[in-house]
Amino acid sequence: MTDASLAARAQRLRDLYAAPEILRVANVWDVVSAKAVLALPETRALATAGHSIAASFGYEDGTIPLESTLDMVGRIVAVAGEVPVSADLDDGYDDPADTIRRAIAVGVVGANMEDRLRPFDESVARVAAAVAAADAEGVPFALNARTDAVVRGGERPLADSIDDAIARGRAFLDAGATSVFVPGVLDAEATAQLVAGIGERSVSVIGLPGALAAGEYERLGVARISYGPLTQRVALTAFQDVTRSLYADGVIPAGTRALN
């Protein structure tokens, strides 16, 4: 029988996607980064950054073993309490259904899973398998199915990549996904096309440099904005900069908060 708290957290995450307000998640990568975000009253959900977790373990993005990812994600879930956690599960690994079952087992109630521009039918089948696995566990899992139609579009015109993203996104939703993640620097025109083609409160974006502000995406009908590895890069930039200052006989800045 599904744990009632797990199912409740999953439903809460799905409700956050459907709400008129855009869901803003600052991606975390370990327990201490999760605690720093959880301490903020604005936090309604946590999302992990696969790239950042991989970097923490010394792996290139997309190459970390599932066991290592789930170990860290499980630790994050343990400190999150009743706050729902969505995990970046790369491409779902060899068996998306088993990956989702294992993620649910450590308390994950939502996930990103990327298509890496696999053939259309194969990509849809993998989403359907993930959704079916969650359903079999009795969890209203929030699958944020990612299509790389824009970021892996290569030299083809952006309009063709947008059309591909819409076609894949519709198919992913039909297969049971909660939302469709289309990473890339999306201006207002491209975002409006995606929302019109996929559906309001069904599109998820990333806040890369050059992207729109969260409030602008909200007005365009976007469901969620995340920041991927950028949050870890901000933290590491600050760390490297203060270290350079300390090498130059600087001191720790006044006002540094004891967040660890």
Solvent accessible surface area in square Angstrom, and as a share of the most:
residue,aa,sasa,rsa
1,M,245,1.09
2,T,40,0.23
3,D,83,0.43
4,A,83,0.64
5,S,37,0.24
6,L,19,0.10
7,A,27,0.21
8,A,48,0.37
9,R,25,0.09
10,A,0,0.00
11,Q,80,0.36
12,R,91,0.33
13,L,1,0.01
14,R,77,0.28
15,D,77,0.40
16,L,21,0.11
17,Y,3,0.01
18,A,70,0.54
19,A,23,0.18
20,P,94,0.59
21,E,90,0.41
22,I,2,0.01
23,L,1,0.01
24,R,135,0.49
25,V,3,0.02
26,A,45,0.35
27,N,7,0.03
28,V,1,0.00
29,W,39,0.14
30,D,32,0.17
31,V,41,0.23
32,V,68,0.39
33,S,13,0.08
34,A,0,0.00
35,K,108,0.46
36,A,34,0.26
37,V,27,0.16
38,L,43,0.22
39,A,76,0.59
40,L,99,0.49
41,P,123,0.77
42,E,132,0.59
43,T,30,0.17
44,R,91,0.33
45,A,4,0.03
46,L,2,0.01
47,A,1,0.01
48,T,4,0.02
49,A,3,0.03
50,G,4,0.04
51,H,61,0.27
52,S,0,0.00
53,I,1,0.00
54,A,0,0.00
55,A,52,0.40
56,S,62,0.40
57,F,86,0.36
58,G,71,0.68
59,Y,84,0.32
60,E,138,0.62
61,D,74,0.39
62,G,26,0.25
63,T,80,0.47
64,I,3,0.02
65,P,53,0.33
66,L,14,0.07
67,E,101,0.45
68,S,25,0.16
69,T,5,0.03
70,L,12,0.06
71,D,68,0.35
72,M,27,0.12
73,V,0,0.00
74,G,19,0.18
75,R,131,0.48
76,I,0,0.00
77,V,19,0.11
78,A,82,0.64
79,V,52,0.30
80,A,6,0.05
81,G,46,0.44
82,E,100,0.45
83,V,38,0.22
84,P,1,0.01
85,V,2,0.01
86,S,3,0.02
87,A,1,0.01
88,D,24,0.13
89,L,1,0.00
90,D,8,0.04
91,D,13,0.07
92,G,0,0.00
93,Y,50,0.19
94,D,145,0.75
95,D,70,0.36
96,P,10,0.07
97,A,18,0.14
98,D,49,0.25
99,T,2,0.01
100,I,0,0.00
101,R,94,0.34
102,R,86,0.31
103,A,0,0.00
104,I,11,0.05
105,A,86,0.67
106,V,53,0.30
107,G,10,0.09
108,V,0,0.00
109,V,0,0.00
110,G,0,0.00
111,A,0,0.00
112,N,15,0.07
113,M,7,0.03
114,E,21,0.09
115,D,8,0.04
116,R,67,0.24
117,L,49,0.24
118,R,57,0.21
119,P,92,0.58
120,F,82,0.34
121,D,113,0.59
122,E,76,0.34
123,S,3,0.02
124,V,31,0.18
125,A,61,0.47
126,R,35,0.13
127,V,5,0.03
128,A,40,0.31
129,A,37,0.28
130,A,2,0.01
131,V,24,0.14
132,A,60,0.46
133,A,4,0.03
134,A,3,0.02
135,D,94,0.49
136,A,87,0.68
137,E,68,0.30
138,G,44,0.42
139,V,4,0.02
140,P,39,0.25
141,F,13,0.05
142,A,0,0.00
143,L,3,0.01
144,N,0,0.00
145,A,0,0.00
146,R,54,0.20
147,T,0,0.00
148,D,0,0.00
149,A,0,0.00
150,V,29,0.17
151,V,71,0.41
152,R,126,0.46
153,G,11,0.10
154,G,67,0.64
155,E,178,0.80
156,R,82,0.30
157,P,84,0.53
158,L,98,0.49
159,A,64,0.50
160,D,69,0.36
161,S,4,0.02
162,I,5,0.03
163,D,89,0.46
164,D,31,0.16
165,A,0,0.00
166,I,23,0.12
167,A,46,0.35
168,R,16,0.06
169,G,0,0.00
170,R,134,0.49
171,A,18,0.14
172,F,1,0.00
173,L,44,0.22
174,D,128,0.66
175,A,23,0.18
176,G,32,0.30
177,A,9,0.07
178,T,24,0.14
179,S,0,0.00
180,V,0,0.00
181,F,8,0.03
182,V,0,0.00
183,P,8,0.05
184,G,5,0.05
185,V,86,0.49
186,L,2,0.01
187,D,78,0.41
188,A,50,0.39
189,E,121,0.54
190,A,5,0.04
191,T,0,0.00
192,A,43,0.33
193,Q,80,0.35
194,L,0,0.00
195,V,9,0.05
196,A,89,0.69
197,G,11,0.11
198,I,14,0.07
199,G,23,0.22
200,E,123,0.55
201,R,58,0.21
202,S,18,0.12
203,V,0,0.00
204,S,0,0.00
205,V,1,0.00
206,I,15,0.08
207,G,14,0.14
208,L,49,0.24
209,P,103,0.65
210,G,73,0.70
211,A,24,0.19
212,L,39,0.19
213,A,62,0.48
214,A,9,0.07
215,G,20,0.19
216,E,69,0.31
217,Y,0,0.00
218,E,49,0.22
219,R,185,0.68
220,L,50,0.25
221,G,3,0.03
222,V,0,0.00
223,A,0,0.00
224,R,4,0.01
225,I,1,0.01
226,S,3,0.02
227,Y,61,0.23
228,G,12,0.11
229,P,20,0.13
230,L,32,0.16
231,T,34,0.20
232,Q,15,0.07
233,R,117,0.43
234,V,106,0.61
235,A,43,0.34
236,L,97,0.48
237,T,76,0.44
238,A,62,0.48
239,F,134,0.56
240,Q,113,0.50
241,D,70,0.36
242,V,36,0.21
243,T,33,0.19
244,R,146,0.53
245,S,47,0.30
246,L,70,0.35
247,Y,187,0.71
248,A,81,0.63
249,D,132,0.69
250,G,30,0.29
251,V,120,0.69
252,I,100,0.51
253,P,75,0.47
254,A,109,0.84
255,G,68,0.65
256,T,91,0.53
257,R,177,0.65
258,A,99,0.77
259,L,96,0.48
260,N,165,0.85
